[in-house]
């Protein structure tokens, strides 16, 4: 349903509206990415933001893959009961 | 919106749709969903995620046939993450439905690749430029849309919104999994030490 609304906006010649929206969202994205946040330059081009976003998402995926590798190894070596008990204990405390 | 989500996932979302009907009159009609950092940076949210992930991983280990491969762990982590999103974002819905239609997706990909090869590069160059954007920017948008699950045919503002939520969710996932790994490391070393002590006690 929301996609229909967005399509009607675009078809009504609303390149003005979408540019403003896009600039706003790009600036929001900019805040999220640590690379760009740390550099503290306000005039980052949209393509740079997009590039950094893609790189950041890829690096996050890689981290998750590494962590799941380690977790699978750890799970095989421990028995689930003691592991679960330890986790629940630490989370409750 | 509640109707569409209940159609896609009747079992999981039947309770959610009931809750939404109660909440809907309170929130204004045009209010956007609560995306962004405050949702995912919550410590409570992270703890809930860790608990659910542990539960899912223990369910993984019970059937002895399926070993806890890293792919299985990754899939479980993504599933739990998507469930935590409570169906409000497109990427989470894509992850949840992706599992069900995995084979269909493979078949569709094969058909699409065959169709593209038949069309070669002619159709691509003749695409009408409806939106006046620079080609390199367009390419990056496409790359980004491929990275975020379920967002390949999504308009640019929606894609950017999904991306902000997805990045925040991924960061939480990394934090929670790091935390779990540290805990399990501690559990392994302590159990190893305990078994070592007990063996020493037996000998002594």
Interface residues (C-beta under 8 A of the other chain):
Chain A: X1 X2 X3 X6 X7 X10 X15 X18 X21 X22 X25 X26 X28 X29 X32 X33 X46 X47 X50 X51 X53 X54 X56 X57 X58 X60 X61 X63 X64 X65 X67 X68 X69 X70 X71 X72 X74 X75 X76 X77 X78 X80 X82 X83 X84 X86 X87 X88 X90 X91
Chain B: X1 X4 X36 X37 X47 X50 X51 X54 X57 X58 X60 X61 X62 X67 X68 X69 X70 X71 X72 X73 X74 X77 X131 X132 X134 X136 X137 X140 X141 X143 X144 X147 X148 X154 X155 X156 X157 X158 X160 X161 X163 X164 X166 X167 X168 X170 X171 X173 X174 X177 X178 X180 X181 X183 X184 X185 X186 X187 X188 X190 X191
